[in-house]
Amino acid sequence: MLALEQVLEVRRLLDEGQLSRRAIAAATGVSRGSVGAIAKGERGLFGAPPVEPEVFRSAAAQRCPGCGGMVFLPCVLCEAVAHRQAVEGARAA
Ligand SMILES: [Zn+2]
């Protein structure tokens, strides 16, 4: 199925009226048949939902044992606090 983004981009370019259907097909990667169908209103403006990036699918937010915040581990805040303490410790010594 075409991605919703592609379908809406085809519709937008058709509405702009600057490009030929052939050029829109080439620019969006949608077949000329589908561009024609969208232009004539034979194909509805639906499509596959955007794909979630792998990084969000593989990692769920978790409770940080350090600060208690809901974060994607490792917790950047705790790393920053640890780094600052290390820097200040080095300065004091
Ligand atoms: Zn934390």
PDB file of the backbone (N, CA, C, O) and the ligand in Angstrom, with CONECT records:
HET     ZN  A 101       1
ATOM      1  N   MET A   1       0.848  -1.187   0.000  1.00  0.00           N
ATOM      2  CA  MET A   1       0.000   0.000   0.000  1.00  0.00           C
ATOM      3  C   MET A   1       0.889   1.244   0.000  1.00  0.00           C
ATOM      4  O   MET A   1       1.963   1.250   0.602  1.00  0.00           O
ATOM      5  N   LEU A   2       0.443   2.266  -0.661  1.00  0.00           N
ATOM      6  CA  LEU A   2       1.190   3.530  -0.646  1.00  0.00           C
ATOM      7  C   LEU A   2       1.182   4.119   0.759  1.00  0.00           C
ATOM      8  O   LEU A   2       0.237   3.930   1.525  1.00  0.00           O
ATOM      9  N   ALA A   3       2.249   4.831   1.079  1.00  0.00           N
ATOM     10  CA  ALA A   3       2.288   5.509   2.367  1.00  0.00           C
ATOM     11  C   ALA A   3       1.371   6.726   2.304  1.00  0.00           C
ATOM     12  O   ALA A   3       1.271   7.391   1.273  1.00  0.00           O
ATOM     13  N   LEU A   4       0.711   7.004   3.411  1.00  0.00           N
ATOM     14  CA  LEU A   4      -0.194   8.154   3.474  1.00  0.00           C
ATOM     15  C   LEU A   4       0.533   9.436   3.057  1.00  0.00           C
ATOM     16  O   LEU A   4      -0.019  10.276   2.347  1.00  0.00           O
ATOM     17  N   GLU A   5       1.780   9.567   3.513  1.00  0.00           N
ATOM     18  CA  GLU A   5       2.597  10.734   3.161  1.00  0.00           C
ATOM     19  C   GLU A   5       2.686  10.920   1.647  1.00  0.00           C
ATOM     20  O   GLU A   5       2.536  12.032   1.140  1.00  0.00           O
ATOM     21  N   GLN A   6       2.934   9.813   0.925  1.00  0.00           N
ATOM     22  CA  GLN A   6       3.064   9.880  -0.537  1.00  0.00           C
ATOM     23  C   GLN A   6       1.757  10.323  -1.173  1.00  0.00           C
ATOM     24  O   GLN A   6       1.746  11.172  -2.064  1.00  0.00           O
ATOM     25  N   VAL A   7       0.658   9.742  -0.710  1.00  0.00           N
ATOM     26  CA  VAL A   7      -0.650  10.055  -1.292  1.00  0.00           C
ATOM     27  C   VAL A   7      -0.968  11.534  -1.110  1.00  0.00           C
ATOM     28  O   VAL A   7      -1.433  12.198  -2.036  1.00  0.00           O
ATOM     29  N   LEU A   8      -0.712  12.046   0.101  1.00  0.00           N
ATOM     30  CA  LEU A   8      -1.014  13.452   0.375  1.00  0.00           C
ATOM     31  C   LEU A   8      -0.094  14.377  -0.424  1.00  0.00           C
ATOM     32  O   LEU A   8      -0.511  15.453  -0.854  1.00  0.00           O
ATOM     33  N   GLU A   9       1.166  13.951  -0.622  1.00  0.00           N
ATOM     34  CA  GLU A   9       2.100  14.751  -1.416  1.00  0.00           C
ATOM     35  C   GLU A   9       1.640  14.801  -2.871  1.00  0.00           C
ATOM     36  O   GLU A   9       1.711  15.853  -3.507  1.00  0.00           O
ATOM     37  N   VAL A  10       1.173  13.682  -3.397  1.00  0.00           N
ATOM     38  CA  VAL A  10       0.639  13.661  -4.769  1.00  0.00           C
ATOM     39  C   VAL A  10      -0.539  14.626  -4.873  1.00  0.00           C
ATOM     40  O   VAL A  10      -0.613  15.418  -5.813  1.00  0.00           O
ATOM     41  N   ARG A  11      -1.457  14.563  -3.911  1.00  0.00           N
ATOM     42  CA  ARG A  11      -2.638  15.437  -3.920  1.00  0.00           C
ATOM     43  C   ARG A  11      -2.212  16.911  -3.880  1.00  0.00           C
ATOM     44  O   ARG A  11      -2.773  17.754  -4.580  1.00  0.00           O
ATOM     45  N   ARG A  12      -1.202  17.199  -3.038  1.00  0.00           N
ATOM     46  CA  ARG A  12      -0.727  18.582  -2.892  1.00  0.00           C
ATOM     47  C   ARG A  12      -0.130  19.088  -4.215  1.00  0.00           C
ATOM     48  O   ARG A  12      -0.397  20.210  -4.645  1.00  0.00           O
ATOM     49  N   LEU A  13       0.681  18.230  -4.844  1.00  0.00           N
ATOM     50  CA  LEU A  13       1.316  18.636  -6.106  1.00  0.00           C
ATOM     51  C   LEU A  13       0.285  18.781  -7.215  1.00  0.00           C
ATOM     52  O   LEU A  13       0.405  19.665  -8.063  1.00  0.00           O
ATOM     53  N   LEU A  14      -0.726  17.920  -7.215  1.00  0.00           N
ATOM     54  CA  LEU A  14      -1.803  18.049  -8.206  1.00  0.00           C
ATOM     55  C   LEU A  14      -2.525  19.385  -8.004  1.00  0.00           C
ATOM     56  O   LEU A  14      -2.812  20.095  -8.967  1.00  0.00           O
ATOM     57  N   ASP A  15      -2.812  19.716  -6.744  1.00  0.00           N
ATOM     58  CA  ASP A  15      -3.529  20.955  -6.438  1.00  0.00           C
ATOM     59  C   ASP A  15      -2.701  22.178  -6.820  1.00  0.00           C
ATOM     60  O   ASP A  15      -3.250  23.197  -7.239  1.00  0.00           O
ATOM     61  N   GLU A  16      -1.373  22.075  -6.674  1.00  0.00           N
ATOM     62  CA  GLU A  16      -0.502  23.187  -7.059  1.00  0.00           C
ATOM     63  C   GLU A  16      -0.596  23.451  -8.554  1.00  0.00           C
ATOM     64  O   GLU A  16      -0.552  24.599  -8.996  1.00  0.00           O
ATOM     65  N   GLY A  17      -0.726  22.386  -9.324  1.00  0.00           N
ATOM     66  CA  GLY A  17      -0.887  22.524 -10.761  1.00  0.00           C
ATOM     67  C   GLY A  17       0.379  22.890 -11.513  1.00  0.00           C
ATOM     68  O   GLY A  17       0.306  23.290 -12.675  1.00  0.00           O
ATOM     69  N   GLN A  18       1.532  22.765 -10.882  1.00  0.00           N
ATOM     70  CA  GLN A  18       2.789  23.147 -11.528  1.00  0.00           C
ATOM     71  C   GLN A  18       3.419  21.996 -12.319  1.00  0.00           C
ATOM     72  O   GLN A  18       4.101  22.231 -13.316  1.00  0.00           O
ATOM     73  N   LEU A  19       3.195  20.768 -11.882  1.00  0.00           N
ATOM     74  CA  LEU A  19       3.848  19.604 -12.494  1.00  0.00           C
ATOM     75  C   LEU A  19       2.835  18.737 -13.245  1.00  0.00           C
ATOM     76  O   LEU A  19       1.654  18.687 -12.901  1.00  0.00           O
ATOM     77  N   SER A  20       3.329  18.062 -14.273  1.00  0.00           N
ATOM     78  CA  SER A  20       2.492  17.095 -14.971  1.00  0.00           C
ATOM     79  C   SER A  20       2.319  15.867 -14.090  1.00  0.00           C
ATOM     80  O   SER A  20       3.092  15.660 -13.155  1.00  0.00           O
ATOM     81  N   ARG A  21       1.313  15.054 -14.381  1.00  0.00           N
ATOM     82  CA  ARG A  21       1.113  13.826 -13.610  1.00  0.00           C
ATOM     83  C   ARG A  21       2.337  12.934 -13.702  1.00  0.00           C
ATOM     84  O   ARG A  21       2.723  12.285 -12.729  1.00  0.00           O
ATOM     85  N   ARG A  22       2.954  12.908 -14.906  1.00  0.00           N
ATOM     86  CA  ARG A  22       4.148  12.095 -15.101  1.00  0.00           C
ATOM     87  C   ARG A  22       5.277  12.568 -14.168  1.00  0.00           C
ATOM     88  O   ARG A  22       5.969  11.753 -13.560  1.00  0.00           O
ATOM     89  N   ALA A  23       5.451  13.895 -14.065  1.00  0.00           N
ATOM     90  CA  ALA A  23       6.501  14.460 -13.220  1.00  0.00           C
ATOM     91  C   ALA A  23       6.207  14.199 -11.749  1.00  0.00           C
ATOM     92  O   ALA A  23       7.117  13.924 -10.966  1.00  0.00           O
ATOM     93  N   ILE A  24       4.931  14.286 -11.377  1.00  0.00           N
ATOM     94  CA  ILE A  24       4.546  14.016  -9.986  1.00  0.00           C
ATOM     95  C   ILE A  24       4.842  12.558  -9.646  1.00  0.00           C
ATOM     96  O   ILE A  24       5.343  12.255  -8.563  1.00  0.00           O
ATOM     97  N   ALA A  25       4.527  11.649 -10.585  1.00  0.00           N
ATOM     98  CA  ALA A  25       4.807  10.231 -10.362  1.00  0.00           C
ATOM     99  C   ALA A  25       6.297  10.014 -10.143  1.00  0.00           C
ATOM    100  O   ALA A  25       6.695   9.272  -9.245  1.00  0.00           O
ATOM    101  N   ALA A  26       7.121  10.662 -10.965  1.00  0.00           N
ATOM    102  CA  ALA A  26       8.568  10.503 -10.839  1.00  0.00           C
ATOM    103  C   ALA A  26       9.076  11.103  -9.532  1.00  0.00           C
ATOM    104  O   ALA A  26       9.972  10.549  -8.894  1.00  0.00           O
ATOM    105  N   ALA A  27       8.499  12.243  -9.133  1.00  0.00           N
ATOM    106  CA  ALA A  27       8.991  12.939  -7.940  1.00  0.00           C
ATOM    107  C   ALA A  27       8.610  12.211  -6.656  1.00  0.00           C
ATOM    108  O   ALA A  27       9.357  12.250  -5.678  1.00  0.00           O
ATOM    109  N   THR A  28       7.465  11.552  -6.647  1.00  0.00           N
ATOM    110  CA  THR A  28       6.968  10.951  -5.408  1.00  0.00           C
ATOM    111  C   THR A  28       7.176   9.444  -5.345  1.00  0.00           C
ATOM    112  O   THR A  28       7.016   8.843  -4.282  1.00  0.00           O
ATOM    113  N   GLY A  29       7.531   8.823  -6.472  1.00  0.00           N
ATOM    114  CA  GLY A  29       7.690   7.376  -6.483  1.00  0.00           C
ATOM    115  C   GLY A  29       6.365   6.635  -6.534  1.00  0.00           C
ATOM    116  O   GLY A  29       6.318   5.426  -6.305  1.00  0.00           O
ATOM    117  N   VAL A  30       5.284   7.354  -6.834  1.00  0.00           N
ATOM    118  CA  VAL A  30       3.962   6.745  -6.968  1.00  0.00           C
ATOM    119  C   VAL A  30       3.748   6.441  -8.448  1.00  0.00           C
ATOM    120  O   VAL A  30       4.172   7.224  -9.298  1.00  0.00           O
ATOM    121  N   SER A  31       3.102   5.326  -8.774  1.00  0.00           N
ATOM    122  CA  SER A  31       2.919   4.968 -10.179  1.00  0.00           C
ATOM    123  C   SER A  31       2.034   5.993 -10.885  1.00  0.00           C
ATOM    124  O   SER A  31       1.216   6.662 -10.253  1.00  0.00           O
ATOM    125  N   ARG A  32       2.209   6.107 -12.212  1.00  0.00           N
ATOM    126  CA  ARG A  32       1.397   7.068 -12.973  1.00  0.00           C
ATOM    127  C   ARG A  32      -0.077   6.709 -12.890  1.00  0.00           C
ATOM    128  O   ARG A  32      -0.939   7.587 -12.899  1.00  0.00           O
ATOM    129  N   GLY A  33      -0.362   5.411 -12.809  1.00  0.00           N
ATOM    130  CA  GLY A  33      -1.755   4.968 -12.677  1.00  0.00           C
ATOM    131  C   GLY A  33      -2.380   5.485 -11.385  1.00  0.00           C
ATOM    132  O   GLY A  33      -3.517   5.956 -11.374  1.00  0.00           O
ATOM    133  N   SER A  34      -1.614   5.388 -10.293  1.00  0.00           N
ATOM    134  CA  SER A  34      -2.129   5.852  -8.994  1.00  0.00           C
ATOM    135  C   SER A  34      -2.268   7.369  -8.975  1.00  0.00           C
ATOM    136  O   SER A  34      -3.231   7.901  -8.424  1.00  0.00           O
ATOM    137  N   VAL A  35      -1.294   8.072  -9.585  1.00  0.00           N
ATOM    138  CA  VAL A  35      -1.389   9.539  -9.655  1.00  0.00           C
ATOM    139  C   VAL A  35      -2.655   9.925 -10.415  1.00  0.00           C
ATOM    140  O   VAL A  35      -3.376  10.837 -10.010  1.00  0.00           O
ATOM    141  N   GLY A  36      -2.918   9.227 -11.516  1.00  0.00           N
ATOM    142  CA  GLY A  36      -4.124   9.495 -12.301  1.00  0.00           C
ATOM    143  C   GLY A  36      -5.393   9.243 -11.504  1.00  0.00           C
ATOM    144  O   GLY A  36      -6.353  10.010 -11.567  1.00  0.00           O
ATOM    145  N   ALA A  37      -5.374   8.147 -10.751  1.00  0.00           N
ATOM    146  CA  ALA A  37      -6.554   7.794  -9.952  1.00  0.00           C
ATOM    147  C   ALA A  37      -6.800   8.833  -8.866  1.00  0.00           C
ATOM    148  O   ALA A  37      -7.946   9.182  -8.583  1.00  0.00           O
ATOM    149  N   ILE A  38      -5.718   9.328  -8.255  1.00  0.00           N
ATOM    150  CA  ILE A  38      -5.855  10.363  -7.221  1.00  0.00           C
ATOM    151  C   ILE A  38      -6.371  11.654  -7.862  1.00  0.00           C
ATOM    152  O   ILE A  38      -7.224  12.338  -7.298  1.00  0.00           O
ATOM    153  N   ALA A  39      -5.838  11.981  -9.059  1.00  0.00           N
ATOM    154  CA  ALA A  39      -6.249  13.206  -9.754  1.00  0.00           C
ATOM    155  C   ALA A  39      -7.738  13.180 -10.078  1.00  0.00           C
ATOM    156  O   ALA A  39      -8.422  14.198  -9.970  1.00  0.00           O
ATOM    157  N   LYS A  40      -8.235  12.011 -10.475  1.00  0.00           N
ATOM    158  CA  LYS A  40      -9.648  11.900 -10.876  1.00  0.00           C
ATOM    159  C   LYS A  40     -10.568  11.635  -9.688  1.00  0.00           C
ATOM    160  O   LYS A  40     -11.786  11.551  -9.846  1.00  0.00           O
ATOM    161  N   GLY A  41      -9.983  11.503  -8.500  1.00  0.00           N
ATOM    162  CA  GLY A  41     -10.796  11.248  -7.316  1.00  0.00           C
ATOM    163  C   GLY A  41     -11.252   9.806  -7.219  1.00  0.00           C
ATOM    164  O   GLY A  41     -12.138   9.482  -6.428  1.00  0.00           O
ATOM    165  N   GLU A  42     -10.641   8.921  -8.035  1.00  0.00           N
ATOM    166  CA  GLU A  42     -11.026   7.502  -7.994  1.00  0.00           C
ATOM    167  C   GLU A  42     -10.358   6.789  -6.829  1.00  0.00           C
ATOM    168  O   GLU A  42     -10.808   5.733  -6.384  1.00  0.00           O
ATOM    169  N   ARG A  43      -9.276   7.386  -6.345  1.00  0.00           N
ATOM    170  CA  ARG A  43      -8.583   6.780  -5.205  1.00  0.00           C
ATOM    171  C   ARG A  43      -8.671   7.752  -4.043  1.00  0.00           C
ATOM    172  O   ARG A  43      -8.331   8.928  -4.171  1.00  0.00           O
ATOM    173  N   GLY A  44      -9.130   7.247  -2.911  1.00  0.00           N
ATOM    174  CA  GLY A  44      -9.260   8.078  -1.715  1.00  0.00           C
ATOM    175  C   GLY A  44      -7.897   8.450  -1.157  1.00  0.00           C
ATOM    176  O   GLY A  44      -6.881   7.863  -1.529  1.00  0.00           O
ATOM    177  N   LEU A  45      -7.885   9.434  -0.257  1.00  0.00           N
ATOM    178  CA  LEU A  45      -6.638   9.896   0.335  1.00  0.00           C
ATOM    179  C   LEU A  45      -6.355   9.102   1.610  1.00  0.00           C
ATOM    180  O   LEU A  45      -6.374   9.636   2.719  1.00  0.00           O
ATOM    181  N   PHE A  46      -6.092   7.804   1.411  1.00  0.00           N
ATOM    182  CA  PHE A  46      -5.723   6.949   2.534  1.00  0.00           C
ATOM    183  C   PHE A  46      -4.379   6.340   2.209  1.00  0.00           C
ATOM    184  O   PHE A  46      -3.919   6.398   1.069  1.00  0.00           O
ATOM    185  N   GLY A  47      -3.759   5.766   3.196  1.00  0.00           N
ATOM    186  CA  GLY A  47      -2.475   5.117   2.978  1.00  0.00           C
ATOM    187  C   GLY A  47      -1.969   4.499   4.251  1.00  0.00           C
ATOM    188  O   GLY A  47      -2.558   4.653   5.321  1.00  0.00           O
ATOM    189  N   ALA A  48      -0.856   3.791   4.117  1.00  0.00           N
ATOM    190  CA  ALA A  48      -0.256   3.156   5.282  1.00  0.00           C
ATOM    191  C   ALA A  48       0.227   4.231   6.246  1.00  0.00           C
ATOM    192  O   ALA A  48       0.785   5.243   5.823  1.00  0.00           O
ATOM    193  N   PRO A  49       0.014   4.013   7.542  1.00  0.00           N
ATOM    194  CA  PRO A  49       0.487   4.997   8.515  1.00  0.00           C
ATOM    195  C   PRO A  49       2.000   5.050   8.522  1.00  0.00           C
ATOM    196  O   PRO A  49       2.660   4.097   8.109  1.00  0.00           O
ATOM    197  N   PRO A  50       2.560   6.169   8.993  1.00  0.00           N
ATOM    198  CA  PRO A  50       4.018   6.299   9.024  1.00  0.00           C
ATOM    199  C   PRO A  50       4.639   5.181   9.852  1.00  0.00           C
ATOM    200  O   PRO A  50       4.080   4.755  10.863  1.00  0.00           O
ATOM    201  N   VAL A  51       5.786   4.720   9.415  1.00  0.00           N
ATOM    202  CA  VAL A  51       6.489   3.660  10.141  1.00  0.00           C
ATOM    203  C   VAL A  51       7.264   4.281  11.295  1.00  0.00           C
ATOM    204  O   VAL A  51       8.004   5.249  11.126  1.00  0.00           O
ATOM    205  N   GLU A  52       7.074   3.701  12.457  1.00  0.00           N
ATOM    206  CA  GLU A  52       7.796   4.177  13.626  1.00  0.00           C
ATOM    207  C   GLU A  52       9.271   3.827  13.475  1.00  0.00           C
ATOM    208  O   GLU A  52       9.597   2.688  13.141  1.00  0.00           O
ATOM    209  N   PRO A  53      10.164   4.777  13.714  1.00  0.00           N
ATOM    210  CA  PRO A  53      11.594   4.454  13.627  1.00  0.00           C
ATOM    211  C   PRO A  53      11.956   3.323  14.585  1.00  0.00           C
ATOM    212  O   PRO A  53      11.378   3.194  15.664  1.00  0.00           O
ATOM    213  N   GLU A  54      12.920   2.508  14.171  1.00  0.00           N
ATOM    214  CA  GLU A  54      13.318   1.329  14.940  1.00  0.00           C
ATOM    215  C   GLU A  54      13.694   1.687  16.378  1.00  0.00           C
ATOM    216  O   GLU A  54      13.420   0.929  17.308  1.00  0.00           O
ATOM    217  N   VAL A  55      14.317   2.837  16.546  1.00  0.00           N
ATOM    218  CA  VAL A  55      14.803   3.217  17.880  1.00  0.00           C
ATOM    219  C   VAL A  55      13.652   3.345  18.868  1.00  0.00           C
ATOM    220  O   VAL A  55      13.827   3.056  20.052  1.00  0.00           O
ATOM    221  N   PHE A  56      12.454   3.781  18.399  1.00  0.00           N
ATOM    222  CA  PHE A  56      11.324   3.928  19.303  1.00  0.00           C
ATOM    223  C   PHE A  56      10.639   2.596  19.550  1.00  0.00           C
ATOM    224  O   PHE A  56      10.081   2.372  20.624  1.00  0.00           O
ATOM    225  N   ARG A  57      10.678   1.702  18.553  1.00  0.00           N
ATOM    226  CA  ARG A  57      10.008   0.420  18.704  1.00  0.00           C
ATOM    227  C   ARG A  57      10.772  -0.494  19.660  1.00  0.00           C
ATOM    228  O   ARG A  57      10.176  -1.249  20.429  1.00  0.00           O
ATOM    229  N   SER A  58      12.112  -0.411  19.596  1.00  0.00           N
ATOM    230  CA  SER A  58      12.908  -1.360  20.354  1.00  0.00           C
ATOM    231  C   SER A  58      13.041  -0.962  21.820  1.00  0.00           C
ATOM    232  O   SER A  58      13.254  -1.820  22.677  1.00  0.00           O
ATOM    233  N   ALA A  59      12.918   0.308  22.113  1.00  0.00           N
ATOM    234  CA  ALA A  59      13.148   0.754  23.476  1.00  0.00           C
ATOM    235  C   ALA A  59      11.905   1.442  24.016  1.00  0.00           C
ATOM    236  O   ALA A  59      11.434   2.426  23.446  1.00  0.00           O
ATOM    237  N   ALA A  60      11.382   0.927  25.101  1.00  0.00           N
ATOM    238  CA  ALA A  60      10.272   1.587  25.764  1.00  0.00           C
ATOM    239  C   ALA A  60      10.842   2.415  26.907  1.00  0.00           C
ATOM    240  O   ALA A  60      11.881   2.083  27.477  1.00  0.00           O
ATOM    241  N   ALA A  61      10.146   3.493  27.229  1.00  0.00           N
ATOM    242  CA  ALA A  61      10.593   4.316  28.348  1.00  0.00           C
ATOM    243  C   ALA A  61      10.518   3.493  29.627  1.00  0.00           C
ATOM    244  O   ALA A  61       9.582   2.720  29.831  1.00  0.00           O
ATOM    245  N   GLN A  62      11.507   3.669  30.472  1.00  0.00           N
ATOM    246  CA  GLN A  62      11.558   2.938  31.742  1.00  0.00           C
ATOM    247  C   GLN A  62      11.812   3.920  32.879  1.00  0.00           C
ATOM    248  O   GLN A  62      12.268   5.043  32.669  1.00  0.00           O
ATOM    249  N   ARG A  63      11.505   3.466  34.082  1.00  0.00           N
ATOM    250  CA  ARG A  63      11.749   4.274  35.269  1.00  0.00           C
ATOM    251  C   ARG A  63      13.248   4.254  35.557  1.00  0.00           C
ATOM    252  O   ARG A  63      13.833   3.186  35.738  1.00  0.00           O
ATOM    253  N   CYS A  64      13.870   5.434  35.600  1.00  0.00           N
ATOM    254  CA  CYS A  64      15.306   5.508  35.885  1.00  0.00           C
ATOM    255  C   CYS A  64      15.543   5.232  37.364  1.00  0.00           C
ATOM    256  O   CYS A  64      14.933   5.882  38.213  1.00  0.00           O
ATOM    257  N   PRO A  65      16.419   4.279  37.690  1.00  0.00           N
ATOM    258  CA  PRO A  65      16.690   3.994  39.101  1.00  0.00           C
ATOM    259  C   PRO A  65      17.409   5.155  39.788  1.00  0.00           C
ATOM    260  O   PRO A  65      17.384   5.251  41.015  1.00  0.00           O
ATOM    261  N   GLY A  66      18.043   6.031  39.023  1.00  0.00           N
ATOM    262  CA  GLY A  66      18.782   7.144  39.606  1.00  0.00           C
ATOM    263  C   GLY A  66      17.889   8.314  39.984  1.00  0.00           C
ATOM    264  O   GLY A  66      17.848   8.716  41.147  1.00  0.00           O
ATOM    265  N   CYS A  67      17.169   8.864  39.002  1.00  0.00           N
ATOM    266  CA  CYS A  67      16.395  10.078  39.240  1.00  0.00           C
ATOM    267  C   CYS A  67      14.897   9.828  39.310  1.00  0.00           C
ATOM    268  O   CYS A  67      14.139  10.711  39.715  1.00  0.00           O
ATOM    269  N   GLY A  68      14.462   8.637  38.919  1.00  0.00           N
ATOM    270  CA  GLY A  68      13.049   8.308  39.018  1.00  0.00           C
ATOM    271  C   GLY A  68      12.220   8.782  37.837  1.00  0.00           C
ATOM    272  O   GLY A  68      11.005   8.579  37.822  1.00  0.00           O
ATOM    273  N   GLY A  69      12.848   9.412  36.839  1.00  0.00           N
ATOM    274  CA  GLY A  69      12.113   9.886  35.674  1.00  0.00           C
ATOM    275  C   GLY A  69      11.817   8.752  34.702  1.00  0.00           C
ATOM    276  O   GLY A  69      12.517   7.739  34.686  1.00  0.00           O
ATOM    277  N   MET A  70      10.763   8.931  33.880  1.00  0.00           N
ATOM    278  CA  MET A  70      10.475   7.962  32.811  1.00  0.00           C
ATOM    279  C   MET A  70      11.365   8.347  31.635  1.00  0.00           C
ATOM    280  O   MET A  70      11.151   9.385  31.009  1.00  0.00           O
ATOM    281  N   VAL A  71      12.354   7.522  31.333  1.00  0.00           N
ATOM    282  CA  VAL A  71      13.360   7.881  30.333  1.00  0.00           C
ATOM    283  C   VAL A  71      13.687   6.679  29.464  1.00  0.00           C
ATOM    284  O   VAL A  71      13.342   5.543  29.789  1.00  0.00           O
ATOM    285  N   PHE A  72      14.366   6.954  28.342  1.00  0.00           N
ATOM    286  CA  PHE A  72      14.981   5.908  27.549  1.00  0.00           C
ATOM    287  C   PHE A  72      16.378   5.704  28.126  1.00  0.00           C
ATOM    288  O   PHE A  72      17.230   6.589  28.052  1.00  0.00           O
ATOM    289  N   LEU A  73      16.599   4.520  28.703  1.00  0.00           N
ATOM    290  CA  LEU A  73      17.886   4.243  29.339  1.00  0.00           C
ATOM    291  C   LEU A  73      18.969   4.073  28.297  1.00  0.00           C
ATOM    292  O   LEU A  73      18.669   3.566  27.216  1.00  0.00           O
ATOM    293  N   PRO A  74      20.213   4.463  28.549  1.00  0.00           N
ATOM    294  CA  PRO A  74      20.659   5.067  29.806  1.00  0.00           C
ATOM    295  C   PRO A  74      20.148   6.497  29.961  1.00  0.00           C
ATOM    296  O   PRO A  74      19.976   7.213  28.974  1.00  0.00           O
ATOM    297  N   CYS A  75      19.910   6.900  31.189  1.00  0.00           N
ATOM    298  CA  CYS A  75      19.332   8.207  31.489  1.00  0.00           C
ATOM    299  C   CYS A  75      20.366   9.306  31.231  1.00  0.00           C
ATOM    300  O   CYS A  75      21.428   9.332  31.854  1.00  0.00           O
ATOM    301  N   VAL A  76      20.044  10.203  30.314  1.00  0.00           N
ATOM    302  CA  VAL A  76      20.981  11.273  29.958  1.00  0.00           C
ATOM    303  C   VAL A  76      21.137  12.255  31.109  1.00  0.00           C
ATOM    304  O   VAL A  76      22.223  12.789  31.332  1.00  0.00           O
ATOM    305  N   LEU A  77      20.050  12.493  31.842  1.00  0.00           N
ATOM    306  CA  LEU A  77      20.128  13.434  32.966  1.00  0.00           C
ATOM    307  C   LEU A  77      21.107  12.918  34.018  1.00  0.00           C
ATOM    308  O   LEU A  77      21.963  13.662  34.497  1.00  0.00           O
ATOM    309  N   CYS A  78      20.973  11.636  34.373  1.00  0.00           N
ATOM    310  CA  CYS A  78      21.869  11.072  35.387  1.00  0.00           C
ATOM    311  C   CYS A  78      23.310  11.070  34.876  1.00  0.00           C
ATOM    312  O   CYS A  78      24.237  11.313  35.648  1.00  0.00           O
ATOM    313  N   GLU A  79      23.505  10.802  33.595  1.00  0.00           N
ATOM    314  CA  GLU A  79      24.859  10.844  33.029  1.00  0.00           C
ATOM    315  C   GLU A  79      25.428  12.255  33.134  1.00  0.00           C
ATOM    316  O   GLU A  79      26.605  12.431  33.449  1.00  0.00           O
ATOM    317  N   ALA A  80      24.592  13.259  32.869  1.00  0.00           N
ATOM    318  CA  ALA A  80      25.040  14.646  32.920  1.00  0.00           C
ATOM    319  C   ALA A  80      25.392  15.037  34.356  1.00  0.00           C
ATOM    320  O   ALA A  80      26.400  15.704  34.591  1.00  0.00           O
ATOM    321  N   VAL A  81      24.560  14.622  35.317  1.00  0.00           N
ATOM    322  CA  VAL A  81      24.822  14.930  36.726  1.00  0.00           C
ATOM    323  C   VAL A  81      26.123  14.261  37.160  1.00  0.00           C
ATOM    324  O   VAL A  81      26.942  14.880  37.839  1.00  0.00           O
ATOM    325  N   ALA A  82      26.318  12.994  36.770  1.00  0.00           N
ATOM    326  CA  ALA A  82      27.536  12.272  37.133  1.00  0.00           C
ATOM    327  C   ALA A  82      28.757  12.950  36.515  1.00  0.00           C
ATOM    328  O   ALA A  82      29.808  13.060  37.146  1.00  0.00           O
ATOM    329  N   HIS A  83      28.598  13.403  35.270  1.00  0.00           N
ATOM    330  CA  HIS A  83      29.708  14.082  34.592  1.00  0.00           C
ATOM    331  C   HIS A  83      30.064  15.377  35.312  1.00  0.00           C
ATOM    332  O   HIS A  83      31.235  15.673  35.547  1.00  0.00           O
ATOM    333  N   ARG A  84      29.023  16.149  35.660  1.00  0.00           N
ATOM    334  CA  ARG A  84      29.269  17.428  36.350  1.00  0.00           C
ATOM    335  C   ARG A  84      29.970  17.188  37.684  1.00  0.00           C
ATOM    336  O   ARG A  84      30.906  17.906  38.035  1.00  0.00           O
ATOM    337  N   GLN A  85      29.513  16.169  38.435  1.00  0.00           N
ATOM    338  CA  GLN A  85      30.140  15.870  39.730  1.00  0.00           C
ATOM    339  C   GLN A  85      31.594  15.465  39.538  1.00  0.00           C
ATOM    340  O   GLN A  85      32.454  15.827  40.342  1.00  0.00           O
ATOM    341  N   ALA A  86      31.875  14.710  38.468  1.00  0.00           N
ATOM    342  CA  ALA A  86      33.244  14.285  38.197  1.00  0.00           C
ATOM    343  C   ALA A  86      34.117  15.497  37.888  1.00  0.00           C
ATOM    344  O   ALA A  86      35.254  15.590  38.351  1.00  0.00           O
ATOM    345  N   VAL A  87      33.570  16.431  37.098  1.00  0.00           N
ATOM    346  CA  VAL A  87      34.324  17.630  36.719  1.00  0.00           C
ATOM    347  C   VAL A  87      34.577  18.498  37.949  1.00  0.00           C
ATOM    348  O   VAL A  87      35.692  18.977  38.156  1.00  0.00           O
ATOM    349  N   GLU A  88      33.537  18.701  38.768  1.00  0.00           N
ATOM    350  CA  GLU A  88      33.681  19.532  39.961  1.00  0.00           C
ATOM    351  C   GLU A  88      34.602  18.872  40.969  1.00  0.00           C
ATOM    352  O   GLU A  88      35.350  19.556  41.668  1.00  0.00           O
ATOM    353  N   GLY A  89      34.556  17.534  41.053  1.00  0.00           N
ATOM    354  CA  GLY A  89      35.437  16.802  41.942  1.00  0.00           C
ATOM    355  C   GLY A  89      36.893  16.974  41.536  1.00  0.00           C
ATOM    356  O   GLY A  89      37.778  17.134  42.377  1.00  0.00           O
ATOM    357  N   ALA A  90      37.121  16.936  40.225  1.00  0.00           N
ATOM    358  CA  ALA A  90      38.481  17.086  39.705  1.00  0.00           C
ATOM    359  C   ALA A  90      38.997  18.499  39.972  1.00  0.00           C
ATOM    360  O   ALA A  90      40.176  18.707  40.259  1.00  0.00           O
ATOM    361  N   ARG A  91      38.061  19.484  39.868  1.00  0.00           N
ATOM    362  CA  ARG A  91      38.437  20.880  40.093  1.00  0.00           C
ATOM    363  C   ARG A  91      38.794  21.114  41.564  1.00  0.00           C
ATOM    364  O   ARG A  91      39.737  21.841  41.875  1.00  0.00           O
ATOM    365  N   ALA A  92      38.018  20.481  42.475  1.00  0.00           N
ATOM    366  CA  ALA A  92      38.225  20.672  43.908  1.00  0.00           C
ATOM    367  C   ALA A  92      39.526  20.029  44.379  1.00  0.00           C
ATOM    368  O   ALA A  92      40.158  20.498  45.326  1.00  0.00           O
ATOM    369  N   ALA A  93      39.913  18.951  43.707  1.00  0.00           N
ATOM    370  CA  ALA A  93      41.111  18.216  44.149  1.00  0.00           C
ATOM    371  C   ALA A  93      42.407  18.943  43.806  1.00  0.00           C
ATOM    372  O   ALA A  93      43.492  18.450  44.113  1.00  0.00           O
TER     373      ALA A  93
HETATM  374 ZN    ZN A 101      17.983   9.354  35.678  1.00  0.00          ZN2+
END
